[in-house]
Protein backbone atom coordinates (compact mmCIF):
# COMPACT_ATOMS: atom_id res chain seq x y z
CA UNK A 1 0.00 0.00 0.00
CA UNK A 2 2.89 2.33 0.67
CA UNK A 3 4.23 1.82 -2.84
CA UNK A 4 0.80 2.41 -4.36
CA UNK A 5 0.45 5.58 -2.27
CA UNK A 6 3.85 6.78 -3.49
CA UNK A 7 2.80 6.18 -7.11
CA UNK A 8 -0.38 8.22 -6.66
CA UNK A 9 1.44 11.08 -4.91
CA UNK A 10 4.08 11.21 -7.64
CA UNK A 11 1.37 11.41 -10.30
CA UNK A 12 2.31 8.19 -12.07
CA UNK A 13 -1.08 6.62 -11.37
CA UNK A 14 -4.42 8.20 -10.48
CA UNK A 15 -6.10 5.59 -8.31
CA UNK A 16 -5.28 2.55 -6.22
CA UNK A 17 -6.99 -0.58 -7.55
CA UNK A 18 -6.90 -4.30 -6.81
CA UNK A 19 -7.93 -7.22 -8.98
CA UNK A 20 -9.03 -10.74 -8.01
CA UNK A 21 -8.11 -10.30 -4.35
CA UNK A 22 -9.86 -12.07 -1.47
CA UNK A 23 -12.17 -9.93 0.67
CA UNK A 24 -9.95 -10.25 3.75
CA UNK A 25 -6.96 -8.90 1.81
CA UNK A 26 -8.92 -5.92 0.48
CA UNK A 27 -10.24 -5.14 3.97
CA UNK A 28 -6.77 -5.37 5.49
CA UNK A 29 -5.25 -3.15 2.80
CA UNK A 30 -8.02 -0.56 3.15
CA UNK A 31 -7.65 -0.49 6.94
CA UNK A 32 -3.89 -0.06 6.63
CA UNK A 33 -4.36 2.81 4.18
CA UNK A 34 -6.84 4.57 6.47
CA UNK A 35 -4.69 4.17 9.57
CA UNK A 36 -1.60 5.58 7.87
CA UNK A 37 -3.36 8.28 5.82
CA UNK A 38 -2.37 6.70 2.52
CA UNK A 39 -4.39 6.77 -0.67
CA UNK A 40 -7.40 4.45 -0.18
CA UNK A 41 -8.43 1.71 -2.56
CA UNK A 42 -10.77 3.20 -5.15
CA UNK A 43 -11.59 0.19 -7.29
CA UNK A 44 -11.75 -3.57 -6.81
CA UNK A 45 -12.18 -5.68 -9.94
CA UNK A 46 -13.93 -8.91 -9.08
CA UNK A 47 -14.39 -12.13 -11.01
CA UNK A 48 -18.08 -12.91 -11.29
CA UNK A 49 -19.73 -15.51 -13.47
CA UNK A 50 -22.05 -18.48 -13.16
CA UNK A 51 -19.05 -20.67 -12.36
CA UNK A 52 -17.30 -18.29 -9.93
CA UNK A 53 -19.71 -16.72 -7.44
CA UNK A 54 -17.52 -16.06 -4.39
CA UNK A 55 -18.49 -12.40 -4.51
CA UNK A 56 -21.89 -13.31 -3.08
CA UNK A 57 -20.34 -14.89 0.00
CA UNK A 58 -17.26 -12.74 0.59
CA UNK A 59 -17.73 -9.23 -0.70
CA UNK A 60 -21.39 -8.48 -0.11
CA UNK A 61 -20.81 -8.74 3.66
CA UNK A 62 -17.77 -6.48 3.42
CA UNK A 63 -19.54 -3.56 1.76
CA UNK A 64 -20.76 -0.66 3.94
CA UNK A 65 -24.26 -0.79 2.38
CA UNK A 66 -24.74 -4.38 3.54
CA UNK A 67 -24.16 -3.59 7.21
mmCIF file of the N, C-alpha and C atoms, coordinates in Angstrom:
data_MODEL
# 
_entry.id   MODEL 
# 
loop_
_atom_site.group_PDB 
_atom_site.id 
_atom_site.type_symbol 
_atom_site.label_atom_id 
_atom_site.label_alt_id 
_atom_site.label_comp_id 
_atom_site.label_asym_id 
_atom_site.label_entity_id 
_atom_site.label_seq_id 
_atom_site.pdbx_PDB_ins_code 
_atom_site.Cartn_x 
_atom_site.Cartn_y 
_atom_site.Cartn_z 
_atom_site.occupancy 
_atom_site.B_iso_or_equiv 
_atom_site.pdbx_formal_charge 
_atom_site.auth_seq_id 
_atom_site.auth_comp_id 
_atom_site.auth_asym_id 
_atom_site.auth_atom_id 
_atom_site.pdbx_PDB_model_num 
ATOM 1   N N  . UNK A 1 1  ? 0.822   -1.167  0.000   1.00 0.00 ? 1  UNK A N  1 
ATOM 2   C CA . UNK A 1 1  ? 0.000   0.000   0.000   1.00 0.00 ? 1  UNK A CA 1 
ATOM 3   C C  . UNK A 1 1  ? 0.881   1.250   0.000   1.00 0.00 ? 1  UNK A C  1 
ATOM 4   N N  . UNK A 1 2  ? 1.996   1.170   0.654   1.00 0.00 ? 2  UNK A N  1 
ATOM 5   C CA . UNK A 1 2  ? 2.888   2.330   0.671   1.00 0.00 ? 2  UNK A CA 1 
ATOM 6   C C  . UNK A 1 2  ? 3.400   2.646   -0.735  1.00 0.00 ? 2  UNK A C  1 
ATOM 7   N N  . UNK A 1 3  ? 3.752   1.619   -1.471  1.00 0.00 ? 3  UNK A N  1 
ATOM 8   C CA . UNK A 1 3  ? 4.231   1.816   -2.840  1.00 0.00 ? 3  UNK A CA 1 
ATOM 9   C C  . UNK A 1 3  ? 3.131   2.390   -3.723  1.00 0.00 ? 3  UNK A C  1 
ATOM 10  N N  . UNK A 1 4  ? 1.915   1.878   -3.578  1.00 0.00 ? 4  UNK A N  1 
ATOM 11  C CA . UNK A 1 4  ? 0.799   2.405   -4.360  1.00 0.00 ? 4  UNK A CA 1 
ATOM 12  C C  . UNK A 1 4  ? 0.522   3.861   -3.987  1.00 0.00 ? 4  UNK A C  1 
ATOM 13  N N  . UNK A 1 5  ? 0.623   4.192   -2.706  1.00 0.00 ? 5  UNK A N  1 
ATOM 14  C CA . UNK A 1 5  ? 0.449   5.580   -2.270  1.00 0.00 ? 5  UNK A CA 1 
ATOM 15  C C  . UNK A 1 5  ? 1.525   6.477   -2.881  1.00 0.00 ? 5  UNK A C  1 
ATOM 16  N N  . UNK A 1 6  ? 2.751   6.006   -2.886  1.00 0.00 ? 6  UNK A N  1 
ATOM 17  C CA . UNK A 1 6  ? 3.847   6.781   -3.493  1.00 0.00 ? 6  UNK A CA 1 
ATOM 18  C C  . UNK A 1 6  ? 3.605   7.022   -4.982  1.00 0.00 ? 6  UNK A C  1 
ATOM 19  N N  . UNK A 1 7  ? 3.085   6.022   -5.683  1.00 0.00 ? 7  UNK A N  1 
ATOM 20  C CA . UNK A 1 7  ? 2.801   6.179   -7.114  1.00 0.00 ? 7  UNK A CA 1 
ATOM 21  C C  . UNK A 1 7  ? 1.707   7.215   -7.357  1.00 0.00 ? 7  UNK A C  1 
ATOM 22  N N  . UNK A 1 8  ? 0.688   7.231   -6.516  1.00 0.00 ? 8  UNK A N  1 
ATOM 23  C CA . UNK A 1 8  ? -0.385  8.223   -6.664  1.00 0.00 ? 8  UNK A CA 1 
ATOM 24  C C  . UNK A 1 8  ? 0.159   9.621   -6.366  1.00 0.00 ? 8  UNK A C  1 
ATOM 25  N N  . UNK A 1 9  ? 0.906   9.753   -5.286  1.00 0.00 ? 9  UNK A N  1 
ATOM 26  C CA . UNK A 1 9  ? 1.444   11.075  -4.908  1.00 0.00 ? 9  UNK A CA 1 
ATOM 27  C C  . UNK A 1 9  ? 2.427   11.629  -5.942  1.00 0.00 ? 9  UNK A C  1 
ATOM 28  N N  . UNK A 1 10 ? 3.141   10.743  -6.621  1.00 0.00 ? 10 UNK A N  1 
ATOM 29  C CA . UNK A 1 10 ? 4.085   11.211  -7.643  1.00 0.00 ? 10 UNK A CA 1 
ATOM 30  C C  . UNK A 1 10 ? 3.398   11.496  -8.972  1.00 0.00 ? 10 UNK A C  1 
ATOM 31  N N  . UNK A 1 11 ? 2.116   11.133  -9.085  1.00 0.00 ? 11 UNK A N  1 
ATOM 32  C CA . UNK A 1 11 ? 1.366   11.408  -10.301 1.00 0.00 ? 11 UNK A CA 1 
ATOM 33  C C  . UNK A 1 11 ? 1.512   10.351  -11.384 1.00 0.00 ? 11 UNK A C  1 
ATOM 34  N N  . UNK A 1 12 ? 2.128   9.237   -11.069 1.00 0.00 ? 12 UNK A N  1 
ATOM 35  C CA . UNK A 1 12 ? 2.311   8.185   -12.070 1.00 0.00 ? 12 UNK A CA 1 
ATOM 36  C C  . UNK A 1 12 ? 1.046   7.371   -12.282 1.00 0.00 ? 12 UNK A C  1 
ATOM 37  N N  . UNK A 1 13 ? 0.228   7.265   -11.258 1.00 0.00 ? 13 UNK A N  1 
ATOM 38  C CA . UNK A 1 13 ? -1.082  6.623   -11.373 1.00 0.00 ? 13 UNK A CA 1 
ATOM 39  C C  . UNK A 1 13 ? -2.109  7.514   -10.686 1.00 0.00 ? 13 UNK A C  1 
ATOM 40  N N  . UNK A 1 14 ? -3.373  7.352   -11.056 1.00 0.00 ? 14 UNK A N  1 
ATOM 41  C CA . UNK A 1 14 ? -4.417  8.202   -10.478 1.00 0.00 ? 14 UNK A CA 1 
ATOM 42  C C  . UNK A 1 14 ? -5.114  7.573   -9.290  1.00 0.00 ? 14 UNK A C  1 
ATOM 43  N N  . UNK A 1 15 ? -5.327  6.258   -9.353  1.00 0.00 ? 15 UNK A N  1 
ATOM 44  C CA . UNK A 1 15 ? -6.101  5.587   -8.312  1.00 0.00 ? 15 UNK A CA 1 
ATOM 45  C C  . UNK A 1 15 ? -5.431  4.286   -7.911  1.00 0.00 ? 15 UNK A C  1 
ATOM 46  N N  . UNK A 1 16 ? -5.727  3.852   -6.699  1.00 0.00 ? 16 UNK A N  1 
ATOM 47  C CA . UNK A 1 16 ? -5.278  2.545   -6.223  1.00 0.00 ? 16 UNK A CA 1 
ATOM 48  C C  . UNK A 1 16 ? -6.381  1.544   -6.549  1.00 0.00 ? 16 UNK A C  1 
ATOM 49  N N  . UNK A 1 17 ? -6.018  0.437   -7.176  1.00 0.00 ? 17 UNK A N  1 
ATOM 50  C CA . UNK A 1 17 ? -6.991  -0.576  -7.551  1.00 0.00 ? 17 UNK A CA 1 
ATOM 51  C C  . UNK A 1 17 ? -6.409  -1.962  -7.300  1.00 0.00 ? 17 UNK A C  1 
ATOM 52  N N  . UNK A 1 18 ? -7.287  -2.904  -6.991  1.00 0.00 ? 18 UNK A N  1 
ATOM 53  C CA . UNK A 1 18 ? -6.897  -4.300  -6.810  1.00 0.00 ? 18 UNK A CA 1 
ATOM 54  C C  . UNK A 1 18 ? -7.747  -5.164  -7.721  1.00 0.00 ? 18 UNK A C  1 
ATOM 55  N N  . UNK A 1 19 ? -7.205  -6.305  -8.101  1.00 0.00 ? 19 UNK A N  1 
ATOM 56  C CA . UNK A 1 19 ? -7.931  -7.216  -8.982  1.00 0.00 ? 19 UNK A CA 1 
ATOM 57  C C  . UNK A 1 19 ? -7.828  -8.636  -8.454  1.00 0.00 ? 19 UNK A C  1 
ATOM 58  N N  . UNK A 1 20 ? -8.962  -9.338  -8.432  1.00 0.00 ? 20 UNK A N  1 
ATOM 59  C CA . UNK A 1 20 ? -9.027  -10.744 -8.009  1.00 0.00 ? 20 UNK A CA 1 
ATOM 60  C C  . UNK A 1 20 ? -8.345  -10.989 -6.665  1.00 0.00 ? 20 UNK A C  1 
ATOM 61  N N  . UNK A 1 21 ? -8.653  -10.157 -5.696  1.00 0.00 ? 21 UNK A N  1 
ATOM 62  C CA . UNK A 1 21 ? -8.107  -10.304 -4.348  1.00 0.00 ? 21 UNK A CA 1 
ATOM 63  C C  . UNK A 1 21 ? -9.201  -10.786 -3.410  1.00 0.00 ? 21 UNK A C  1 
ATOM 64  N N  . UNK A 1 22 ? -8.849  -11.624 -2.438  1.00 0.00 ? 22 UNK A N  1 
ATOM 65  C CA . UNK A 1 22 ? -9.865  -12.067 -1.474  1.00 0.00 ? 22 UNK A CA 1 
ATOM 66  C C  . UNK A 1 22 ? -10.354 -10.898 -0.622  1.00 0.00 ? 22 UNK A C  1 
ATOM 67  N N  . UNK A 1 23 ? -11.554 -11.015 -0.099  1.00 0.00 ? 23 UNK A N  1 
ATOM 68  C CA . UNK A 1 23 ? -12.168 -9.929  0.675   1.00 0.00 ? 23 UNK A CA 1 
ATOM 69  C C  . UNK A 1 23 ? -11.327 -9.566  1.898   1.00 0.00 ? 23 UNK A C  1 
ATOM 70  N N  . UNK A 1 24 ? -10.740 -10.546 2.570   1.00 0.00 ? 24 UNK A N  1 
ATOM 71  C CA . UNK A 1 24 ? -9.951  -10.251 3.754   1.00 0.00 ? 24 UNK A CA 1 
ATOM 72  C C  . UNK A 1 24 ? -8.723  -9.408  3.408   1.00 0.00 ? 24 UNK A C  1 
ATOM 73  N N  . UNK A 1 25 ? -8.141  -9.647  2.239   1.00 0.00 ? 25 UNK A N  1 
ATOM 74  C CA . UNK A 1 25 ? -6.965  -8.898  1.808   1.00 0.00 ? 25 UNK A CA 1 
ATOM 75  C C  . UNK A 1 25 ? -7.335  -7.451  1.491   1.00 0.00 ? 25 UNK A C  1 
ATOM 76  N N  . UNK A 1 26 ? -8.450  -7.265  0.806   1.00 0.00 ? 26 UNK A N  1 
ATOM 77  C CA . UNK A 1 26 ? -8.915  -5.919  0.478   1.00 0.00 ? 26 UNK A CA 1 
ATOM 78  C C  . UNK A 1 26 ? -9.227  -5.145  1.759   1.00 0.00 ? 26 UNK A C  1 
ATOM 79  N N  . UNK A 1 27 ? -9.904  -5.796  2.701   1.00 0.00 ? 27 UNK A N  1 
ATOM 80  C CA . UNK A 1 27 ? -10.242 -5.137  3.968   1.00 0.00 ? 27 UNK A CA 1 
ATOM 81  C C  . UNK A 1 27 ? -8.989  -4.770  4.751   1.00 0.00 ? 27 UNK A C  1 
ATOM 82  N N  . UNK A 1 28 ? -8.012  -5.648  4.781   1.00 0.00 ? 28 UNK A N  1 
ATOM 83  C CA . UNK A 1 28 ? -6.766  -5.375  5.488   1.00 0.00 ? 28 UNK A CA 1 
ATOM 84  C C  . UNK A 1 28 ? -6.005  -4.224  4.830   1.00 0.00 ? 28 UNK A C  1 
ATOM 85  N N  . UNK A 1 29 ? -5.947  -4.217  3.515   1.00 0.00 ? 29 UNK A N  1 
ATOM 86  C CA . UNK A 1 29 ? -5.249  -3.153  2.797   1.00 0.00 ? 29 UNK A CA 1 
ATOM 87  C C  . UNK A 1 29 ? -5.943  -1.806  2.989   1.00 0.00 ? 29 UNK A C  1 
ATOM 88  N N  . UNK A 1 30 ? -7.268  -1.796  2.959   1.00 0.00 ? 30 UNK A N  1 
ATOM 89  C CA . UNK A 1 30 ? -8.024  -0.559  3.146   1.00 0.00 ? 30 UNK A CA 1 
ATOM 90  C C  . UNK A 1 30 ? -7.846  -0.025  4.569   1.00 0.00 ? 30 UNK A C  1 
ATOM 91  N N  . UNK A 1 31 ? -7.863  -0.895  5.548   1.00 0.00 ? 31 UNK A N  1 
ATOM 92  C CA . UNK A 1 31 ? -7.650  -0.489  6.940   1.00 0.00 ? 31 UNK A CA 1 
ATOM 93  C C  . UNK A 1 31 ? -6.260  0.086   7.126   1.00 0.00 ? 31 UNK A C  1 
ATOM 94  N N  . UNK A 1 32 ? -5.266  -0.550  6.554   1.00 0.00 ? 32 UNK A N  1 
ATOM 95  C CA . UNK A 1 32 ? -3.893  -0.061  6.633   1.00 0.00 ? 32 UNK A CA 1 
ATOM 96  C C  . UNK A 1 32 ? -3.774  1.325   6.002   1.00 0.00 ? 32 UNK A C  1 
ATOM 97  N N  . UNK A 1 33 ? -4.404  1.512   4.859   1.00 0.00 ? 33 UNK A N  1 
ATOM 98  C CA . UNK A 1 33 ? -4.360  2.809   4.181   1.00 0.00 ? 33 UNK A CA 1 
ATOM 99  C C  . UNK A 1 33 ? -5.032  3.891   5.024   1.00 0.00 ? 33 UNK A C  1 
ATOM 100 N N  . UNK A 1 34 ? -6.147  3.582   5.643   1.00 0.00 ? 34 UNK A N  1 
ATOM 101 C CA . UNK A 1 34 ? -6.844  4.570   6.469   1.00 0.00 ? 34 UNK A CA 1 
ATOM 102 C C  . UNK A 1 34 ? -6.053  4.922   7.719   1.00 0.00 ? 34 UNK A C  1 
ATOM 103 N N  . UNK A 1 35 ? -5.453  3.931   8.353   1.00 0.00 ? 35 UNK A N  1 
ATOM 104 C CA . UNK A 1 35 ? -4.690  4.174   9.575   1.00 0.00 ? 35 UNK A CA 1 
ATOM 105 C C  . UNK A 1 35 ? -3.445  5.013   9.332   1.00 0.00 ? 35 UNK A C  1 
ATOM 106 N N  . UNK A 1 36 ? -2.853  4.875   8.162   1.00 0.00 ? 36 UNK A N  1 
ATOM 107 C CA . UNK A 1 36 ? -1.597  5.577   7.871   1.00 0.00 ? 36 UNK A CA 1 
ATOM 108 C C  . UNK A 1 36 ? -1.781  6.776   6.945   1.00 0.00 ? 36 UNK A C  1 
ATOM 109 N N  . UNK A 1 37 ? -3.033  7.131   6.667   1.00 0.00 ? 37 UNK A N  1 
ATOM 110 C CA . UNK A 1 37 ? -3.365  8.283   5.819   1.00 0.00 ? 37 UNK A CA 1 
ATOM 111 C C  . UNK A 1 37 ? -2.772  8.164   4.423   1.00 0.00 ? 37 UNK A C  1 
ATOM 112 N N  . UNK A 1 38 ? -2.798  6.949   3.883   1.00 0.00 ? 38 UNK A N  1 
ATOM 113 C CA . UNK A 1 38 ? -2.367  6.699   2.518   1.00 0.00 ? 38 UNK A CA 1 
ATOM 114 C C  . UNK A 1 38 ? -3.574  6.765   1.602   1.00 0.00 ? 38 UNK A C  1 
ATOM 115 N N  . UNK A 1 39 ? -3.317  6.749   0.324   1.00 0.00 ? 39 UNK A N  1 
ATOM 116 C CA . UNK A 1 39 ? -4.393  6.770   -0.666  1.00 0.00 ? 39 UNK A CA 1 
ATOM 117 C C  . UNK A 1 39 ? -5.240  5.505   -0.508  1.00 0.00 ? 39 UNK A C  1 
ATOM 118 N N  . UNK A 1 40 ? -6.546  5.643   -0.356  1.00 0.00 ? 40 UNK A N  1 
ATOM 119 C CA . UNK A 1 40 ? -7.397  4.454   -0.176  1.00 0.00 ? 40 UNK A CA 1 
ATOM 120 C C  . UNK A 1 40 ? -7.625  3.716   -1.496  1.00 0.00 ? 40 UNK A C  1 
ATOM 121 N N  . UNK A 1 41 ? -8.087  2.505   -1.386  1.00 0.00 ? 41 UNK A N  1 
ATOM 122 C CA . UNK A 1 41 ? -8.429  1.712   -2.561  1.00 0.00 ? 41 UNK A CA 1 
ATOM 123 C C  . UNK A 1 41 ? -9.687  2.308   -3.178  1.00 0.00 ? 41 UNK A C  1 
ATOM 124 N N  . UNK A 1 42 ? -9.630  2.606   -4.450  1.00 0.00 ? 42 UNK A N  1 
ATOM 125 C CA . UNK A 1 42 ? -10.771 3.197   -5.152  1.00 0.00 ? 42 UNK A CA 1 
ATOM 126 C C  . UNK A 1 42 ? -11.593 2.160   -5.898  1.00 0.00 ? 42 UNK A C  1 
ATOM 127 N N  . UNK A 1 43 ? -10.921 1.149   -6.412  1.00 0.00 ? 43 UNK A N  1 
ATOM 128 C CA . UNK A 1 43 ? -11.590 0.188   -7.285  1.00 0.00 ? 43 UNK A CA 1 
ATOM 129 C C  . UNK A 1 43 ? -11.126 -1.222  -6.951  1.00 0.00 ? 43 UNK A C  1 
ATOM 130 N N  . UNK A 1 44 ? -12.071 -2.160  -6.943  1.00 0.00 ? 44 UNK A N  1 
ATOM 131 C CA . UNK A 1 44 ? -11.746 -3.575  -6.806  1.00 0.00 ? 44 UNK A CA 1 
ATOM 132 C C  . UNK A 1 44 ? -12.430 -4.302  -7.959  1.00 0.00 ? 44 UNK A C  1 
ATOM 133 N N  . UNK A 1 45 ? -11.635 -4.921  -8.810  1.00 0.00 ? 45 UNK A N  1 
ATOM 134 C CA . UNK A 1 45 ? -12.180 -5.677  -9.938  1.00 0.00 ? 45 UNK A CA 1 
ATOM 135 C C  . UNK A 1 45 ? -12.371 -7.116  -9.481  1.00 0.00 ? 45 UNK A C  1 
ATOM 136 N N  . UNK A 1 46 ? -13.595 -7.588  -9.578  1.00 0.00 ? 46 UNK A N  1 
ATOM 137 C CA . UNK A 1 46 ? -13.926 -8.913  -9.085  1.00 0.00 ? 46 UNK A CA 1 
ATOM 138 C C  . UNK A 1 46 ? -14.292 -9.850  -10.227 1.00 0.00 ? 46 UNK A C  1 
ATOM 139 N N  . UNK A 1 47 ? -13.978 -11.111 -10.039 1.00 0.00 ? 47 UNK A N  1 
ATOM 140 C CA . UNK A 1 47 ? -14.385 -12.133 -11.005 1.00 0.00 ? 47 UNK A CA 1 
ATOM 141 C C  . UNK A 1 47 ? -15.793 -12.581 -10.628 1.00 0.00 ? 47 UNK A C  1 
ATOM 142 N N  . UNK A 1 48 ? -16.710 -12.492 -11.559 1.00 0.00 ? 48 UNK A N  1 
ATOM 143 C CA . UNK A 1 48 ? -18.080 -12.912 -11.289 1.00 0.00 ? 48 UNK A CA 1 
ATOM 144 C C  . UNK A 1 48 ? -18.664 -13.567 -12.526 1.00 0.00 ? 48 UNK A C  1 
ATOM 145 N N  . UNK A 1 49 ? -19.096 -14.772 -12.381 1.00 0.00 ? 49 UNK A N  1 
ATOM 146 C CA . UNK A 1 49 ? -19.728 -15.513 -13.472 1.00 0.00 ? 49 UNK A CA 1 
ATOM 147 C C  . UNK A 1 49 ? -20.602 -16.597 -12.853 1.00 0.00 ? 49 UNK A C  1 
ATOM 148 N N  . UNK A 1 50 ? -21.246 -17.373 -13.680 1.00 0.00 ? 50 UNK A N  1 
ATOM 149 C CA . UNK A 1 50 ? -22.049 -18.476 -13.160 1.00 0.00 ? 50 UNK A CA 1 
ATOM 150 C C  . UNK A 1 50 ? -21.185 -19.532 -12.480 1.00 0.00 ? 50 UNK A C  1 
ATOM 151 N N  . UNK A 1 51 ? -19.948 -19.670 -12.935 1.00 0.00 ? 51 UNK A N  1 
ATOM 152 C CA . UNK A 1 51 ? -19.054 -20.667 -12.361 1.00 0.00 ? 51 UNK A CA 1 
ATOM 153 C C  . UNK A 1 51 ? -18.350 -20.160 -11.103 1.00 0.00 ? 51 UNK A C  1 
ATOM 154 N N  . UNK A 1 52 ? -18.043 -18.868 -11.048 1.00 0.00 ? 52 UNK A N  1 
ATOM 155 C CA . UNK A 1 52 ? -17.296 -18.291 -9.931  1.00 0.00 ? 52 UNK A CA 1 
ATOM 156 C C  . UNK A 1 52 ? -18.165 -17.247 -9.236  1.00 0.00 ? 52 UNK A C  1 
ATOM 157 N N  . UNK A 1 53 ? -18.759 -17.605 -8.101  1.00 0.00 ? 53 UNK A N  1 
ATOM 158 C CA . UNK A 1 53 ? -19.711 -16.717 -7.439  1.00 0.00 ? 53 UNK A CA 1 
ATOM 159 C C  . UNK A 1 53 ? -19.294 -16.392 -6.005  1.00 0.00 ? 53 UNK A C  1 
ATOM 160 N N  . UNK A 1 54 ? -18.001 -16.370 -5.734  1.00 0.00 ? 54 UNK A N  1 
ATOM 161 C CA . UNK A 1 54 ? -17.521 -16.062 -4.387  1.00 0.00 ? 54 UNK A CA 1 
ATOM 162 C C  . UNK A 1 54 ? -17.902 -14.663 -3.937  1.00 0.00 ? 54 UNK A C  1 
ATOM 163 N N  . UNK A 1 55 ? -18.130 -13.772 -4.864  1.00 0.00 ? 55 UNK A N  1 
ATOM 164 C CA . UNK A 1 55 ? -18.495 -12.399 -4.510  1.00 0.00 ? 55 UNK A CA 1 
ATOM 165 C C  . UNK A 1 55 ? -19.743 -12.377 -3.622  1.00 0.00 ? 55 UNK A C  1 
ATOM 166 N N  . UNK A 1 56 ? -20.659 -13.276 -3.860  1.00 0.00 ? 56 UNK A N  1 
ATOM 167 C CA . UNK A 1 56 ? -21.890 -13.305 -3.080  1.00 0.00 ? 56 UNK A CA 1 
ATOM 168 C C  . UNK A 1 56 ? -21.629 -13.669 -1.622  1.00 0.00 ? 56 UNK A C  1 
ATOM 169 N N  . UNK A 1 57 ? -20.615 -14.438 -1.365  1.00 0.00 ? 57 UNK A N  1 
ATOM 170 C CA . UNK A 1 57 ? -20.343 -14.886 -0.004  1.00 0.00 ? 57 UNK A CA 1 
ATOM 171 C C  . UNK A 1 57 ? -19.313 -14.014 0.702   1.00 0.00 ? 57 UNK A C  1 
ATOM 172 N N  . UNK A 1 58 ? -18.331 -13.502 -0.029  1.00 0.00 ? 58 UNK A N  1 
ATOM 173 C CA . UNK A 1 58 ? -17.256 -12.741 0.586   1.00 0.00 ? 58 UNK A CA 1 
ATOM 174 C C  . UNK A 1 58 ? -17.501 -11.238 0.596   1.00 0.00 ? 58 UNK A C  1 
ATOM 175 N N  . UNK A 1 59 ? -17.763 -10.681 -0.565  1.00 0.00 ? 59 UNK A N  1 
ATOM 176 C CA . UNK A 1 59 ? -17.731 -9.231  -0.697  1.00 0.00 ? 59 UNK A CA 1 
ATOM 177 C C  . UNK A 1 59 ? -19.011 -8.526  -0.285  1.00 0.00 ? 59 UNK A C  1 
ATOM 178 N N  . UNK A 1 60 ? -20.139 -9.140  -0.451  1.00 0.00 ? 60 UNK A N  1 
ATOM 179 C CA . UNK A 1 60 ? -21.392 -8.479  -0.107  1.00 0.00 ? 60 UNK A CA 1 
ATOM 180 C C  . UNK A 1 60 ? -21.400 -8.131  1.372   1.00 0.00 ? 60 UNK A C  1 
ATOM 181 N N  . UNK A 1 61 ? -20.874 -8.991  2.220   1.00 0.00 ? 61 UNK A N  1 
ATOM 182 C CA . UNK A 1 61 ? -20.813 -8.737  3.659   1.00 0.00 ? 61 UNK A CA 1 
ATOM 183 C C  . UNK A 1 61 ? -19.796 -7.666  4.002   1.00 0.00 ? 61 UNK A C  1 
ATOM 184 N N  . UNK A 1 62 ? -18.818 -7.450  3.141   1.00 0.00 ? 62 UNK A N  1 
ATOM 185 C CA . UNK A 1 62 ? -17.767 -6.482  3.425   1.00 0.00 ? 62 UNK A CA 1 
ATOM 186 C C  . UNK A 1 62 ? -18.124 -5.066  3.001   1.00 0.00 ? 62 UNK A C  1 
ATOM 187 N N  . UNK A 1 63 ? -19.182 -4.893  2.237   1.00 0.00 ? 63 UNK A N  1 
ATOM 188 C CA . UNK A 1 63 ? -19.539 -3.561  1.758   1.00 0.00 ? 63 UNK A CA 1 
ATOM 189 C C  . UNK A 1 63 ? -20.288 -2.791  2.835   1.00 0.00 ? 63 UNK A C  1 
ATOM 190 N N  . UNK A 1 64 ? -20.083 -1.469  2.917   1.00 0.00 ? 64 UNK A N  1 
ATOM 191 C CA . UNK A 1 64 ? -20.763 -0.662  3.936   1.00 0.00 ? 64 UNK A CA 1 
ATOM 192 C C  . UNK A 1 64 ? -22.290 -0.689  3.787   1.00 0.00 ? 64 UNK A C  1 
ATOM 193 N N  . UNK A 1 65 ? -22.810 -0.810  2.585   1.00 0.00 ? 65 UNK A N  1 
ATOM 194 C CA . UNK A 1 65 ? -24.264 -0.788  2.382   1.00 0.00 ? 65 UNK A CA 1 
ATOM 195 C C  . UNK A 1 65 ? -24.922 -2.043  2.946   1.00 0.00 ? 65 UNK A C  1 
ATOM 196 N N  . UNK A 1 66 ? -24.175 -3.124  3.058   1.00 0.00 ? 66 UNK A N  1 
ATOM 197 C CA . UNK A 1 66 ? -24.744 -4.382  3.537   1.00 0.00 ? 66 UNK A CA 1 
ATOM 198 C C  . UNK A 1 66 ? -24.807 -4.466  5.060   1.00 0.00 ? 66 UNK A C  1 
ATOM 199 N N  . UNK A 1 67 ? -24.199 -3.533  5.736   1.00 0.00 ? 67 UNK A N  1 
ATOM 200 C CA . UNK A 1 67 ? -24.159 -3.585  7.208   1.00 0.00 ? 67 UNK A CA 1 
ATOM 201 C C  . UNK A 1 67 ? -25.406 -3.086  7.830   1.00 0.00 ? 67 UNK A C  1 
# 
